[in-house]
């Protein structure tokens, strides 16, 4: 089963319409499973978003700026700049100098598909840190290319014969809805209460991974899923499910660098 929602608001509305099927699971405000986020907080924040970790993501991005691959750059004509073009000087052009400027590539947008499903061994605190790194990547990539951001849940399903429940929801990026993106990417409450509960209502999620998914080596599953979602593999970045030893947490700088490098070409070119 694959269910695609146009927005986080739509996924929240369906969650509320179906009622709570957790049987009291994770309702405690101090429950470590959701990082102390109560059901009431999940319902409220899934509507309003949460900007508390935006500053942390921006700080991480500022820290990474000295180490990550630079966005696509252009040397543009200018009356003042780093160096001059001798032919332009000889031709008497008013803009013989060259200055370096970051620019956004106007090609097809990159779709960032962020899986919020996680191993039970991954703590809510770790999920929050993971989400902050992903948010920093979203901010960095949006400087280079147009970005489309989608939340993804992949779990089992026992009501139909597919053995999987796939839920996706769009997060607005024009402009980027930072409050919603920050909440969805960092909240264990959203992932483990709202989306898991919705999966129970949709397809009898039983607490396992989807059929065809190989724990610890989910690459082939996600590669096939991208096609089934109708996305272009060459324009899609999949952030896979959170597991112990997650590469993006082990070395955030290297992980961010790698993702940016995959979608950055022609680092420097001259704008005529």
C-alpha positions in Angstrom: 0.0 0.0 0.0 1.3 3.5 -1.0 -0.6 6.6 0.3 0.7 10.0 -0.8 -0.5 13.1 1.0 -0.2 16.6 -0.5 0.9 18.1 2.8 1.7 17.5 6.5 -1.7 19.1 7.3 -3.4 16.5 5.2 -1.6 13.6 6.9 -2.5 15.1 10.3 -6.1 15.4 9.3 -6.3 11.8 8.3 -4.6 10.8 11.6 -7.2 12.7 13.6 -10.1 11.4 11.5 -9.1 7.8 12.1 -8.8 8.2 15.9 -6.1 6.9 18.2 -5.3 3.2 17.6 -2.1 3.1 19.8 -4.0 1.6 22.7 -2.3 4.1 25.0 1.2 3.5 23.7 3.5 6.5 23.9 0.9 8.8 25.6 3.2 9.5 28.5 4.8 12.9 28.4 8.0 11.4 29.8 8.1 8.4 27.5 11.6 8.0 26.0 10.1 6.4 22.9 8.9 9.9 21.8 11.4 12.0 23.7 8.9 13.2 26.2 6.5 14.5 23.6 2.9 13.9 24.7 0.1 13.0 22.3 -1.3 16.5 22.8 2.0 18.1 21.8 2.2 15.9 18.7 -1.3 17.0 17.6 -0.5 20.7 18.3 3.0 20.7 16.8 2.0 18.8 13.7 -0.3 21.8 13.0 1.9 24.7 14.0 5.4 23.3 13.4 8.3 23.8 15.8 11.2 26.1 15.2 13.2 25.3 18.3 15.9 23.4 16.4 16.1 25.7 13.3 18.8 27.8 15.0 20.8 24.7 15.7 20.5 23.6 12.0 21.6 27.0 10.9 24.5 27.0 13.3 25.6 23.6 12.0 25.3 24.9 8.4 27.5 27.9 9.4 30.0 25.5 10.9 30.0 23.3 7.8 30.3 26.2 5.4 34.1 26.1 5.8 34.2 22.4 5.0 31.3 21.5 2.7 31.5 21.7 -1.0 30.7 25.2 -2.2 27.5 25.8 -4.1 27.6 26.3 -7.8 29.5 29.5 -8.5 29.7 31.8 -11.5 32.3 34.4 -12.5 30.2 37.3 -13.7 31.1 40.5 -15.4 31.4 43.5 -13.1 32.9 47.1 -13.0 34.9 45.9 -10.0 36.1 42.4 -8.9 38.9 39.9 -8.2 40.6 40.1 -11.7 40.1 41.7 -15.1 39.5 40.3 -18.5 42.1 41.7 -20.8 40.0 41.4 -24.0 37.2 43.3 -22.2 39.6 46.0 -21.2 41.0 46.3 -24.8 37.4 46.4 -26.1 36.6 49.3 -23.7 33.7 47.4 -22.1 32.3 49.0 -18.9 32.5 45.7 -17.0 36.0 44.3 -17.6 36.3 42.8 -14.1 35.1 39.4 -12.8 33.5 38.7 -9.4 32.5 35.4 -8.0 28.8 34.9 -7.1 26.8 31.9 -5.8 23.8 31.2 -7.9 21.0 28.7 -7.9 20.8 26.1 -10.7 17.4 26.5 -12.4 17.2 22.9 -13.6 14.6 20.4 -12.4 14.3 20.4 -8.6 15.9 17.9 -6.4 13.4 15.8 -4.5 14.7 15.1 -1.0 12.8 12.0 0.4 13.5 11.8 4.1 12.6 8.5 5.8 11.5 9.1 9.4 11.0 5.4 10.2 13.7 4.3 12.6 15.0 1.3 14.4 13.6 1.0 17.9 17.2 1.1 19.2 17.6 4.7 18.0 16.8 7.1 20.8 14.5 10.2 20.4 17.5 12.4 21.1 19.5 10.8 18.3 16.6 11.2 15.9 16.5 14.9 16.8 20.2 15.3 16.1 19.8 13.3 12.8 16.9 15.6 11.8 18.9 18.7 12.5 21.7 17.5 10.1 19.1 16.7 7.4 17.6 20.2 7.8 21.1 21.7 7.4 21.4 19.7 4.2 18.1 21.0 2.9 19.1 24.6 3.6 22.5 24.0 1.9 21.0 22.3 -1.2 18.3 25.0 -1.6 21.2 27.4 -2.3 22.3 25.2 -5.3 19.1 23.8 -6.8 15.4 24.1 -6.4 14.3 21.6 -3.7 11.2 19.5 -3.2 11.0 18.0 0.3 8.9 14.9 1.2 8.5 13.0 4.4 8.5 9.2 4.0 7.3 6.4 6.3 8.1 2.7 5.4 6.7 -0.1 7.6 5.0 -3.4 7.3 1.3 -3.9 6.5 -0.9 -6.9 7.3 -4.2 -5.9 5.8 -3.3 -6.2 2.2 -1.0 -8.6 0.4 1.8 -6.2 -0.3 3.3 -6.6 3.2 4.2 -2.9 3.3 2.7 0.5 4.2 4.3 3.5 2.5 3.2 7.0 3.5 4.6 10.2 2.0 3.7 13.8 2.6 4.9 17.0 0.9 6.6 19.8 3.0 6.3 23.2 1.4 9.6 24.5 0.0 8.4 27.6 -2.0 9.3 29.1 0.4 10.6 26.5 2.8 8.2 26.0 5.7 11.0 25.9 8.3 8.7 25.3 11.3 7.0 22.3 9.7 10.2 20.9 8.2 12.0 21.2 11.5 9.3 19.5 13.4 8.8 16.6 11.0 12.5 15.9 10.6 13.4 16.0 14.2 10.3 14.8 16.2 10.2 11.2 17.4 6.6 12.0 18.4 5.6 12.7 14.8 7.4 9.6 13.5 6.6 7.1 16.2 3.1 8.2 17.2 1.4 10.0 14.3 2.8 8.1 11.3 2.9 4.7 13.0 -0.6 5.1 14.3 -1.8 6.2 10.9 -0.1 3.1 9.4 -2.0 0.9 11.8 -5.3 2.5 10.7 -4.5 2.3 7.0 -3.0 -1.2 6.8 -2.6 -2.9 10.2 1.0 -2.0 10.7 2.4 -4.6 13.2 5.7 -3.1 14.2 8.0 -4.4 11.6 9.8 -3.4 8.4 8.2 -3.7 5.0 8.4 -6.8 2.9 11.4 -6.7 0.7 13.3 -4.4 2.9 16.7 -5.7 4.2 17.6 -4.2 7.6 21.0 -2.6 7.4 21.1 -2.7 3.6 18.0 -1.0 2.4 19.5 0.6 -0.7 17.8 -1.7 -3.3 14.4 -1.3 -1.6 14.6 2.5 -1.6 15.9 2.5 -5.2 12.9 0.6 -6.3 10.5 2.6 -4.2 11.6 5.9 -5.8 10.5 4.5 -9.2 7.2 3.3 -7.7 6.6 6.8 -6.3 7.0 8.1 -9.9 10.2 10.0 -9.1 13.3 10.5 -11.2 16.1 8.5 -9.5 18.7 11.0 -11.0 16.9 13.9 -9.3 16.0 12.2 -6.0 18.0 12.1 -2.8 16.7 9.4 -0.4 17.6 9.7 3.2 17.1 6.1 4.3 15.6 4.9 7.6 17.5 5.6 10.8 19.5 2.7 12.1 22.3 2.3 14.6 25.6 3.6 13.2 23.9 6.0 10.8 26.6 7.5 8.5 25.1 11.0 8.7 25.5 10.9 12.5 28.9 9.3 12.5 30.4 12.0 10.2 27.9 14.8 9.4 30.5 16.9 7.5 31.4 14.0 5.2 27.7 13.0 4.7 26.6 16.5 3.8 29.6 16.9 1.5 28.7 13.7 -0.3 25.1 14.6 -0.9 26.0 18.1 -2.1 28.6 16.7 -4.4 26.1 14.3 -6.0 24.0 17.3 -7.1 26.6 19.9 -7.8 28.1 20.1 -11.3 30.0 22.8 -13.2 31.1 24.4 -10.0 32.5 27.5 -11.8 31.3 28.9 -15.1 31.2 32.3 -16.8 27.9 34.1 -17.2 28.0 35.8 -20.6 
